[in-house]
């Protein structure tokens, strides 16, 4: 009955949304969450609409409702994001399923095993993400949540026949102590047909090395084939020895067009790290360039026990000491379930990378310092 109820609500919402300009109503958003949770009597303390229509590529734009449970502040800290066009639930967070901060650990624990948690996550994803079984979902992430230290995170990407991942994905976090779902994250875009890749992975590596000006790769993550409505490309992260000195190294992120072979490399403007002949850096601290913007993954790497998840059209989610912050291209407001902050300038997507103002680092650090200690 729950599945029938869910299908009726979602179909009704899709029928009412025939174009991008037509949004579902707050009541329809509430009905969508009730269907998702299988509870027609669910009530909410707030329903807020958030819109971005400035991004030139429509598939990257977002229109979404944020809803909080009626008892969010007292006893049931649950909240949801609903796509305001399709009515699909794109984020569900159940904060009471996370362990108290003083009980979190970086070491996996039970009694449920990783495989048992994966099965719970997959069953949940399959029941909530329409088309899971027909979209060739491939698991790409199954890691212990170091940022929270309180559960397993699993993520699946829809994969094309040529092996390319797409933005369509679903992520589920599971509490290994009791099997409760901690969060659900979904990304879905309209169907598209990317061109076939003409560049092999090996050719992409050569192109990235040439563009970066490196003679040798010391460490390589990728390349991975990724397709969007904008095209298809190879992406990789690598540490390389820099030419012509051959005694300096640096980390690079490279994106190579899988059709033309054009390479874009990021990180080359950073000051090189001295490199020794034993293959190790003499100094692991690279001097940051004095620029207004920084790649969000570089920024998050400077926060201890923090991680970042790419949400596609919805921007990014930073998880820092158990608190989740939502950051979106085109919006200076950074939201969490507890507060919001305003950045000095607007985050933006540039050449496929999500760039954020550097002052975000100090702001997040200050918020954590002001965060009250957990009660014992």
NORZIQUI-V916248 format. One record per pair of residues at least 24 apart in sequence whose ideal C-beta (glycine too) atoms are under 7 Angstrom apart, sorted by the first residue. I is the first residue (numbers start at 1). J is the second residue. D is the distance in whole Angstrom. If there is no record, write none. Layout:
I_J_D + I_J_D
This chain:
2_38_4 + 5_35_6 + 5_38_7 + 6_35_4 + 6_36_7 + 9_35_4 + 10_35_7 + 10_87_6 + 13_86_7 + 13_87_3 + 14_86_6 + 14_87_7 + 17_85_5 + 17_86_6 + 20_58_7 + 20_85_6 + 23_63_6 + 23_84_5 + 23_85_6 + 24_84_6 + 24_87_5 + 26_65_7 + 28_87_6 + 29_65_4 + 29_67_6 + 29_82_4 + 29_84_7 + 30_67_7 + 32_82_5 + 32_87_5 + 32_89_6 + 33_67_6 + 33_80_5 + 33_82_6 + 33_89_7 + 36_89_5 + 36_92_7 + 36_128_7 + 43_70_4 + 44_68_6 + 44_69_6 + 44_70_6 + 45_69_7 + 45_70_5 + 45_72_5 + 49_84_6 + 52_328_6 + 52_329_7 + 52_330_5 + 52_331_6 + 54_330_4 + 55_329_6 + 55_330_6 + 55_349_7 + 57_230_6 + 59_189_5 + 59_190_7 + 59_229_5 + 59_313_7 + 60_313_5 + 60_349_7 + 61_313_6 + 62_313_5 + 62_314_5 + 62_328_7 + 64_90_7 + 64_314_7 + 79_337_6 + 88_186_7 + 88_188_6 + 89_186_7 + 90_186_5 + 90_187_7 + 90_314_6 + 91_184_7 + 91_185_5 + 92_183_7 + 92_184_4 + 93_183_5 + 93_324_7 + 94_180_7 + 94_181_6 + 94_182_6 + 94_183_7 + 95_337_7 + 97_175_5 + 97_180_4 + 97_181_6 + 97_182_4 + 98_148_6 + 98_150_5 + 98_182_6 + 98_322_6 + 99_150_4 + 100_374_6 + 101_322_6 + 101_374_5 + 102_374_5 + 102_376_7 + 104_148_6 + 104_149_3 + 104_150_5 + 105_149_5 + 106_146_6 + 106_149_5 + 108_144_5 + 109_176_6 + 110_176_6 + 112_176_4 + 112_179_6 + 114_152_6 + 117_152_4 + 117_174_4 + 117_176_5 + 118_142_6 + 118_154_6 + 120_174_5 + 120_179_5 + 121_154_4 + 121_172_4 + 121_174_5 + 124_172_5 + 124_181_6 + 124_184_7 + 125_156_6 + 125_170_5 + 125_172_5 + 128_184_6 + 129_170_4 + 129_186_6 + 132_170_7 + 135_168_6 + 140_165_7 + 145_173_6 + 146_305_7 + 146_307_7 + 147_305_6 + 147_306_6 + 147_307_4 + 147_319_4 + 147_320_7 + 148_319_7 + 148_322_5 + 150_175_7 + 151_175_5 + 151_176_6 + 151_182_5 + 152_176_6 + 160_227_6 + 162_196_7 + 162_197_6 + 162_225_7 + 163_225_6 + 164_194_7 + 164_225_4 + 164_226_6 + 164_227_4 + 164_232_6 + 165_224_7 + 165_226_5 + 166_227_5 + 167_228_6 + 167_312_4 + 171_309_7 + 185_309_7 + 185_311_7 + 187_311_6 + 187_312_4 + 189_312_7 + 189_313_7 + 192_229_4 + 194_227_4 + 194_231_6 + 194_232_4 + 195_231_7 + 195_232_6 + 195_259_5 + 197_225_6 + 197_232_6 + 197_258_4 + 197_259_7 + 198_258_7 + 198_259_5 + 199_234_7 + 199_256_7 + 199_258_5 + 199_261_5 + 201_234_6 + 203_261_7 + 204_234_4 + 204_256_4 + 205_236_7 + 207_256_5 + 207_261_5 + 207_263_4 + 208_236_6 + 208_254_4 + 208_256_6 + 208_263_5 + 208_265_6 + 209_240_7 + 211_263_4 + 211_265_5 + 212_240_6 + 212_252_5 + 212_254_7 + 212_265_4 + 212_268_6 + 213_242_6 + 213_243_5 + 213_268_7 + 214_240_3 + 214_241_6 + 214_242_6 + 214_243_6 + 215_241_5 + 215_243_5 + 215_246_6 + 216_240_6 + 216_241_4 + 218_249_6 + 218_279_6 + 225_258_6 + 231_257_7 + 231_259_7 + 232_258_5 + 232_259_7 + 233_257_5 + 233_258_5 + 234_258_6 + 241_275_6 + 242_272_5 + 247_275_5 + 248_272_4 + 248_273_6 + 248_274_6 + 248_275_5 + 249_273_5 + 249_275_4 + 249_281_6 + 250_286_7 + 255_352_6 + 264_351_6 + 266_295_7 + 266_353_6 + 292_345_7 + 292_357_6 + 292_358_7 + 293_355_4 + 293_356_7 + 293_357_6 + 294_355_7 + 294_356_6 + 294_358_5 + 295_353_5 + 295_355_6 + 296_354_5 + 296_356_5 + 299_356_6 + 299_360_6 + 299_361_5 + 302_361_6 + 303_364_6 + 315_354_7 + 316_354_6 + 320_364_6 + 320_368_6 + 321_368_6 + 325_364_7 + 327_356_6 + 329_354_7 + 334_360_7
